[in-house]
Amino acid sequence: MSGDAVGPGGSGRFASWLGITAAVAIAAAAWVGYWWLAVPRHDLCAAVLPAPAGCRAADRVPTATTWTVVVAVIALAAAGLAVVRPRRRWWPFAVALVTLAVVALCGLWSVRYAT
């Protein structure tokens, strides 16, 4: 028997954990960005558009909440694909990870320019 064969605890499990870590890191960075923009931090805000981070909380908090849920659902789907990986194919997970990143950026833009 050759020592080159990868068993059930080999690199496949490491790749799954790496994929889950990537999905969680993207989601966490998105959530930090959403709530950094949404949570009020100033007593007075400058009258410029778009409003600085923490201003216009009445508009940004519901938007940040919505995008937090959307990113959580996509991150869970991406993590699930990292674990399942049909027939050891990596492209479904790669598509899910790119989708997660694009949706996270769209959410950041949406929270930033919430009116």
C-alpha positions as CSV (number, residue, x, y, z in Angstrom):
1,M,0.0,0.0,0.0
2,S,1.3,3.4,-0.9
3,G,1.9,6.2,1.6
4,D,0.7,8.8,-0.9
5,A,-3.0,8.1,-0.6
6,V,-5.0,10.6,1.3
7,G,-7.3,9.1,3.9
8,P,-10.5,10.5,5.4
9,G,-8.6,12.8,7.7
10,G,-6.3,14.1,5.1
11,S,-6.1,17.4,3.1
12,G,-9.9,17.2,2.3
13,R,-10.8,18.0,5.9
14,F,-8.2,20.8,6.0
15,A,-9.6,22.3,2.8
16,S,-13.1,22.2,4.4
17,W,-11.9,24.1,7.4
18,L,-10.0,26.6,5.3
19,G,-13.2,27.2,3.3
20,I,-15.3,27.7,6.4
21,T,-12.7,30.0,7.8
22,A,-12.7,32.1,4.6
23,A,-16.6,32.3,4.6
24,V,-16.7,33.3,8.2
25,A,-13.9,35.9,7.8
26,I,-15.7,37.6,4.9
27,A,-19.0,37.6,6.7
28,A,-17.5,38.9,9.9
29,A,-15.7,41.7,8.1
30,A,-18.9,42.7,6.4
31,W,-20.8,42.7,9.7
32,V,-18.2,44.9,11.3
33,G,-18.4,47.3,8.4
34,Y,-22.2,47.4,8.4
35,W,-22.5,48.1,12.1
36,W,-19.6,50.5,12.2
37,L,-21.6,52.6,9.7
38,A,-24.9,52.2,11.4
39,V,-24.3,52.7,15.1
40,P,-24.5,56.3,16.2
41,R,-21.2,57.7,17.5
42,H,-21.7,61.5,17.2
43,D,-23.9,64.0,19.0
44,L,-23.7,66.3,16.0
45,C,-23.2,65.2,12.4
46,A,-21.8,67.3,9.6
47,A,-24.3,68.3,6.9
48,V,-22.5,66.4,4.1
49,L,-23.7,63.7,1.8
50,P,-23.2,60.8,2.2
51,A,-23.4,61.2,6.0
52,P,-20.3,60.2,8.0
53,A,-20.3,56.8,9.7
54,G,-22.6,56.7,12.6
55,C,-24.9,59.5,11.4
56,R,-28.4,58.8,10.1
57,A,-28.8,55.8,12.3
58,A,-32.6,55.7,11.8
59,D,-32.0,54.9,8.1
60,R,-28.9,52.7,8.5
61,V,-29.9,50.3,11.3
62,P,-32.7,48.6,9.5
63,T,-30.6,48.4,6.3
64,A,-27.6,46.9,8.3
65,T,-30.0,44.4,10.0
66,T,-31.3,43.2,6.6
67,W,-27.8,42.9,5.1
68,T,-26.5,41.1,8.2
69,V,-29.2,38.4,7.7
70,V,-28.6,38.1,4.0
71,V,-24.8,37.7,4.5
72,A,-25.4,35.2,7.3
73,V,-27.6,33.0,5.0
74,I,-25.0,33.1,2.2
75,A,-22.1,32.5,4.6
76,L,-23.9,29.4,5.9
77,A,-24.5,28.1,2.4
78,A,-20.9,28.7,1.5
79,A,-19.7,26.9,4.6
80,G,-22.1,24.1,3.9
81,L,-20.7,23.8,0.4
82,A,-17.1,23.7,1.8
83,V,-18.1,20.7,3.9
84,V,-20.2,18.8,1.3
85,R,-18.2,19.5,-1.9
86,P,-20.0,17.3,-4.3
87,R,-17.5,14.8,-5.8
88,R,-14.5,16.8,-4.6
89,R,-15.3,19.7,-6.9
90,W,-14.2,23.1,-5.7
91,W,-16.0,25.4,-8.1
92,P,-19.4,25.4,-6.3
93,F,-17.7,26.6,-3.2
94,A,-15.6,29.1,-5.1
95,V,-18.8,30.5,-6.7
96,A,-20.4,30.7,-3.3
97,L,-17.4,32.5,-1.8
98,V,-17.3,35.0,-4.7
99,T,-21.1,35.6,-4.3
100,L,-20.6,36.1,-0.6
101,A,-17.9,38.7,-1.2
102,V,-19.9,40.5,-3.9
103,V,-23.1,40.5,-1.7
104,A,-21.1,41.8,1.3
105,L,-19.7,44.7,-0.8
106,C,-23.2,45.5,-2.1
107,G,-24.5,45.5,1.5
108,L,-21.7,47.8,2.6
109,W,-22.5,50.2,-0.2
110,S,-26.2,50.0,0.6
111,V,-25.7,50.7,4.3
112,R,-23.3,53.6,3.5
113,Y,-25.8,55.3,1.2
114,A,-29.0,54.5,3.1
115,T,-31.4,57.4,2.9
